[in-house]
């Protein structure tokens, strides 16, 4: 971890660079030095040092590499859920396939290596507009609000960003067990984490999640049968369904359970 001590000019955007390759960090830093509104307050070369650096410097922006073996940049984001406000994130990639899938819905912006000056200028302008929005610093990072547009369906290994307030995690699409419509929101249950409420329609998720995994067993419910661990019959009308690595079971009506069995 390398944290810089410097006096910041007015309206400066505090930023850090996270990349495991020193030459690429230097390349990006040199490009960013042409934009006085961006001030680099530190660098990190792995996920753990990045967590410490964010806590120490409280940046507004993270320029985050995607591939940092044995980790990847997405692993950093769930470890920042206690940071308020969350920093904006600009992913930096060499066009990794899974990263590109994630960019469709997750990123404020992304840069490809080597970073082109014109493309970086667009990113800086985007950051300035986003971070200058009223109350942008008082809510969960504006960079992490998903762009909910219809896209090609995800595959089971593709990453999905789940955020509910300051709670944030990335999960493989195949580990999502349930998508439940609740008005203008969808409640998502996924292995290894707590349920999240996301402002999007169930139709969006039906179009986006892997077609071969999810079944719509009622007007407001999608279920991934491969994530079912076991079921428990409560009575003639109700059945509890338990999922892998999820604490909360789902209670189904007799009709819903009948449809689930037919899909399973």
C-alpha positions as CSV (number, residue, x, y, z in Angstrom):
1,X,0.0,0.0,0.0
2,X,1.3,3.4,-0.9
3,X,-0.6,6.5,0.4
4,X,0.4,9.9,-0.7
5,X,0.4,12.9,1.5
6,X,-0.4,16.0,-0.4
7,X,-2.4,19.2,-0.2
8,X,-5.5,18.9,-2.4
9,X,-6.6,21.7,-4.7
10,X,-10.3,22.8,-4.5
11,X,-12.7,20.5,-6.1
12,X,-10.1,17.8,-6.5
13,X,-11.3,14.2,-6.9
14,X,-9.4,12.0,-4.5
15,X,-8.5,8.8,-6.3
16,X,-6.5,5.6,-5.9
17,X,-5.1,3.1,-8.3
18,X,-5.3,-0.6,-7.6
19,X,-3.3,-2.8,-10.0
20,X,-0.9,-5.6,-9.3
21,X,1.5,-4.5,-12.1
22,X,3.7,-1.5,-11.2
23,X,4.3,-0.5,-14.8
24,X,0.6,-0.3,-15.5
25,X,0.0,1.7,-12.3
26,X,2.7,4.1,-13.5
27,X,1.2,4.3,-17.0
28,X,-2.2,5.2,-15.6
29,X,-0.8,7.6,-13.1
30,X,1.1,9.5,-15.9
31,X,-2.1,9.7,-17.9
32,X,-4.1,11.0,-15.0
33,X,-1.5,13.6,-14.2
34,X,-2.7,15.4,-17.3
35,X,-6.0,16.0,-15.5
36,X,-5.4,18.3,-12.5
37,X,-8.9,17.6,-11.2
38,X,-7.9,14.0,-10.4
39,X,-5.5,13.7,-7.5
40,X,-4.0,10.3,-6.8
41,X,-3.7,9.8,-3.1
42,X,-2.4,6.3,-3.1
43,X,-1.8,3.0,-4.9
44,X,-2.3,-0.7,-4.0
45,X,-1.1,-3.9,-5.7
46,X,-3.5,-6.4,-4.1
47,X,-7.0,-6.6,-2.6
48,X,-6.0,-6.6,1.1
49,X,-3.7,-3.5,0.7
50,X,-6.5,-1.8,-1.3
51,X,-9.0,-2.4,1.6
52,X,-6.5,-0.7,3.9
53,X,-5.8,2.1,1.5
54,X,-9.5,2.9,1.1
55,X,-9.9,3.0,4.8
56,X,-6.9,5.3,5.2
57,X,-7.5,7.7,2.4
58,X,-11.3,7.6,1.8
59,X,-11.0,8.2,-2.0
60,X,-13.9,9.3,-4.1
61,X,-12.8,7.1,-7.0
62,X,-11.0,3.8,-7.4
63,X,-9.3,2.9,-10.7
64,X,-9.5,-0.8,-10.3
65,X,-7.8,-3.5,-12.3
66,X,-9.9,-6.6,-13.0
67,X,-7.3,-9.3,-13.2
68,X,-5.0,-9.5,-10.2
69,X,-4.2,-13.2,-9.6
70,X,-5.1,-15.0,-7.4
71,X,-7.9,-12.4,-6.9
72,X,-9.8,-10.1,-9.2
73,X,-11.0,-6.5,-8.8
74,X,-14.5,-7.6,-8.1
75,X,-13.4,-9.2,-4.9
76,X,-12.6,-5.8,-3.5
77,X,-16.1,-4.3,-3.6
78,X,-17.9,-6.5,-1.1
79,X,-15.1,-5.7,1.4
80,X,-16.0,-2.0,1.2
81,X,-19.6,-2.3,2.3
82,X,-18.8,-0.6,5.6
83,X,-17.4,2.5,3.8
84,X,-19.9,5.4,3.7
85,X,-20.1,6.8,1.1
86,X,-18.8,4.1,-1.2
87,X,-16.2,5.3,-3.7
88,X,-17.0,5.4,-7.4
89,X,-15.3,2.6,-9.4
90,X,-13.7,2.7,-12.8
91,X,-12.7,-0.8,-13.9
92,X,-9.5,-1.2,-15.9
93,X,-9.3,-4.3,-18.0
94,X,-7.7,-6.1,-20.9
95,X,-11.2,-7.1,-22.1
96,X,-11.6,-10.1,-19.9
97,X,-14.8,-11.9,-21.0
98,X,-16.5,-12.1,-17.6
99,X,-15.6,-8.5,-16.8
100,X,-17.2,-7.4,-20.0
101,X,-20.4,-9.1,-19.0
102,X,-20.3,-7.3,-15.6
103,X,-19.6,-4.0,-17.3
104,X,-23.0,-4.1,-19.0
105,X,-24.7,-3.5,-15.7
106,X,-22.2,-2.5,-13.1
107,X,-19.6,0.0,-14.0
108,X,-19.7,3.8,-13.9
109,X,-17.1,3.4,-16.6
110,X,-14.2,1.1,-17.7
111,X,-10.9,1.6,-19.4
112,X,-9.0,-0.8,-21.5
113,X,-5.2,-1.4,-21.3
114,X,-3.2,0.5,-22.5
115,X,-5.3,3.5,-21.5
116,X,-5.9,5.9,-24.4
117,X,-5.8,9.6,-23.5
118,X,-9.0,10.5,-25.3
119,X,-10.9,7.6,-23.6
120,X,-9.5,8.7,-20.2
121,X,-10.7,12.2,-20.8
122,X,-14.2,10.9,-21.3
123,X,-14.0,9.0,-18.1
124,X,-12.8,12.0,-16.2
125,X,-15.6,14.1,-17.5
126,X,-18.1,11.4,-16.5
127,X,-16.7,11.3,-13.0
128,X,-16.9,15.1,-12.7
129,X,-20.6,15.1,-13.7
130,X,-21.5,12.2,-11.5
131,X,-19.7,13.3,-8.4
132,X,-21.0,16.9,-8.7
133,X,-24.6,15.8,-8.5
134,X,-26.5,17.0,-5.5
135,X,-26.0,14.8,-2.5
136,X,-23.9,12.4,-4.5
137,X,-21.6,12.0,-1.5
138,X,-24.4,11.2,0.9
139,X,-25.7,8.1,-0.7
140,X,-24.3,4.8,-1.9
141,X,-21.8,5.4,-4.6
142,X,-23.3,6.7,-7.9
143,X,-20.9,4.5,-9.7
144,X,-22.6,1.4,-8.4
145,X,-26.2,2.1,-9.5
146,X,-26.9,-0.5,-12.2
147,X,-27.9,0.5,-15.7
148,X,-30.9,-1.8,-16.0
149,X,-31.3,-2.3,-19.7
150,X,-32.2,-5.5,-21.5
151,X,-29.0,-7.4,-22.6
152,X,-28.0,-10.8,-23.7
153,X,-28.9,-13.4,-21.0
154,X,-26.1,-14.1,-18.6
155,X,-24.4,-17.5,-18.3
156,X,-24.1,-19.2,-14.9
157,X,-20.5,-18.1,-14.3
158,X,-21.1,-14.5,-15.2
159,X,-21.0,-12.0,-12.4
160,X,-24.0,-10.0,-11.2
161,X,-23.8,-7.0,-8.9
162,X,-26.2,-7.0,-6.0
163,X,-26.5,-3.8,-3.9
164,X,-29.0,-2.8,-1.3
165,X,-28.0,0.5,0.3
166,X,-24.3,0.2,1.4
167,X,-24.5,-3.6,1.2
168,X,-22.7,-4.8,-1.9
169,X,-21.5,-8.1,-3.4
170,X,-20.8,-9.7,-6.7
171,X,-22.2,-13.2,-7.2
172,X,-22.2,-15.7,-10.1
173,X,-25.6,-15.7,-11.8
174,X,-25.9,-19.4,-11.2
175,X,-25.7,-19.0,-7.5
176,X,-28.8,-16.8,-7.4
177,X,-31.6,-18.9,-6.1
178,X,-34.7,-16.7,-6.1
179,X,-36.0,-13.5,-7.7
180,X,-39.2,-12.3,-6.1
181,X,-41.3,-9.4,-7.4
182,X,-42.2,-6.8,-4.7
183,X,-43.8,-3.8,-6.4
184,X,-41.2,-1.8,-8.2
185,X,-38.4,-3.8,-6.6
186,X,-37.1,-7.4,-6.9
187,X,-35.9,-9.3,-3.9
188,X,-32.9,-11.5,-4.7
189,X,-31.8,-14.5,-2.7
190,X,-28.3,-15.7,-3.6
191,X,-25.9,-18.2,-2.0
192,X,-23.4,-16.8,0.5
193,X,-25.1,-13.6,1.4
194,X,-28.2,-11.9,2.7
195,X,-31.3,-11.0,0.6
196,X,-31.2,-7.7,-1.3
197,X,-33.9,-5.4,-2.7
198,X,-33.1,-4.0,-6.1
199,X,-35.2,-1.4,-7.9
200,X,-35.9,-3.4,-11.1
201,X,-38.7,-5.4,-12.5
202,X,-38.9,-9.2,-12.4
203,X,-39.2,-9.1,-16.2
204,X,-35.7,-7.6,-16.3
205,X,-34.4,-10.5,-14.3
206,X,-36.3,-13.1,-16.3
207,X,-34.7,-11.8,-19.5
208,X,-31.2,-11.4,-17.9
209,X,-30.7,-14.6,-15.8
210,X,-29.6,-17.9,-17.4
211,X,-32.5,-19.3,-19.3
212,X,-31.6,-22.9,-18.6
213,X,-31.6,-22.4,-14.8
214,X,-34.6,-20.3,-13.9
215,X,-38.2,-21.1,-14.0
216,X,-41.1,-18.7,-13.5
217,X,-43.4,-20.6,-11.1
218,X,-45.8,-17.7,-10.6
219,X,-46.4,-14.2,-11.9
220,X,-44.0,-12.8,-9.4
221,X,-41.5,-15.5,-8.7
222,X,-38.4,-17.0,-10.5
223,X,-36.6,-20.0,-8.9
224,X,-33.3,-21.7,-9.7
225,X,-34.1,-25.4,-9.2
226,X,-30.4,-26.3,-9.2
227,X,-29.9,-24.3,-6.0
228,X,-32.6,-26.2,-4.0
229,X,-31.2,-28.1,-1.1
230,X,-34.3,-29.7,0.3
231,X,-38.1,-29.1,0.9
232,X,-40.3,-29.4,3.9
233,X,-44.0,-29.8,3.6
234,X,-45.8,-27.6,6.2
235,X,-49.4,-28.7,5.4
236,X,-51.5,-29.4,2.4
237,X,-51.3,-25.8,1.2
238,X,-47.7,-24.7,2.0
239,X,-44.2,-26.0,1.5
240,X,-40.9,-24.6,2.6
241,X,-38.0,-24.7,0.1
242,X,-34.5,-24.5,1.4
243,X,-31.6,-23.4,-0.8
244,X,-27.8,-24.0,-0.7
245,X,-25.9,-21.6,1.5
246,X,-29.0,-19.4,2.1
247,X,-30.4,-19.0,5.6
248,X,-33.9,-17.9,4.6
249,X,-36.3,-20.5,3.2
250,X,-39.0,-19.7,0.7
251,X,-42.6,-20.7,1.4
252,X,-44.6,-21.8,-1.6
253,X,-48.3,-22.3,-2.2
254,X,-49.6,-25.7,-3.4
255,X,-49.8,-24.4,-7.0
256,X,-46.4,-22.9,-6.9
257,X,-44.8,-26.1,-5.5
258,X,-46.6,-28.2,-8.1
259,X,-45.2,-26.0,-10.9
260,X,-41.7,-26.1,-9.3
261,X,-41.8,-29.9,-9.2
262,X,-42.8,-30.0,-12.9
263,X,-39.8,-27.8,-13.8
264,X,-37.4,-29.7,-11.5
